[in-house]
């Protein structure tokens, strides 16, 4: 029973992290797009590139969280 409770709480925790990460991904994407829509200067280009890099890293993290959650759900089905 303790293992089932642990898996359930872990899934809830990772699910909350997934939600927050998706919100951050959308927010960073919106900010990056806003930078690119204005007049391009050197500093705006640098910040836009940093935003794109951040989005790529965050997207990989979101996919990793999704994979972890799916693995835990499969483990919960076995218990």
HELIX and SHEET records of a PDB file:
HELIX    1   1 UNK A    2  UNK A   37  1                                  36    
HELIX    2   2 UNK A   42  UNK A   78  1                                  37    
END                                                                             
